[in-house]
Amino acid sequence: MSSTWDPMRKAGAAARQMLIAAAAQEWGVDASTCNAAQGAVMHASSQRRLSYGELAGRASKLAVPADPPLKPAKDYKLVGLGWPGSTRPAKVKGAAEFGIDVRIPNMKYALLARCPVIGGKVGSFDDSDAKKIAGVSFVGKIGDSAVAVVADSVWVAMQGRTALKIQWTRVQMPV
């Protein structure tokens, strides 16, 4: 968090300013008369309120402010507060369990072979060698740009992915 503190503050401030500007445009009022809080922008004198979700489309079309005003530390509502039931001690000791740590009987593991070029697609693939590997239970195209290998372990899925022969097609990206 320490390395991203300032960039995240600036991103949040820019988003807040853009949401306020979008609401002000919608209502035909000056942005300085609007306030953002608790997931919405409010116009105090008229009691109008629009959620961030309602404003996101319009706000996304606005220019991103270069140097938005940052929220003063005295106005923080969550930063610096303790969090009840913190998992920090378990994480520090290496005892915390995460979703990736879960193991269930007969669990399968999937790995994707993804197109190495942005916008590229699977042209064709030969999965015959991958399917010969003991423990591989499925090989198939996932969407336009990836092929999945499902197996009994991550190691076997990696071997199956390595055995795939994929022809990728390039797609011209719009400029």
HELIX and SHEET records of a PDB file:
HELIX    1   1 TRP A    5  TRP A   27  1                                  23    
HELIX    2   2 ALA A   31  THR A   33  5                                   3    
HELIX    3   3 TYR A   52  SER A   60  1                                   9    
HELIX    4   4 ALA A   73  ASP A   75  5                                   3    
HELIX    5   5 ARG A   88  LYS A   93  1                                   6    
HELIX    6   6 GLY A   99  ASP A  101  5                                   3    
HELIX    7   7 SER A  128  LYS A  131  1                                   4    
HELIX    8   8 VAL A  154  ALA A  163  1                                  10    
SHEET    1   A 3 CYS A  34  ALA A  37  0                                        
SHEET    2   A 3 ALA A  40  HIS A  43 -1                                        
SHEET    3   A 3 ARG A  48  SER A  51 -1                                        
SHEET    1   B 3 TYR A 109  ARG A 114  0                                        
SHEET    2   B 3 ALA A 146  ALA A 151 -1                                        
SHEET    3   B 3 VAL A 136  ILE A 142 -1                                        
SHEET    1   C 2 LYS A 121  ASP A 126  0                                        
SHEET    2   C 2 LYS A 165  THR A 169 -1                                        
END                                                                             
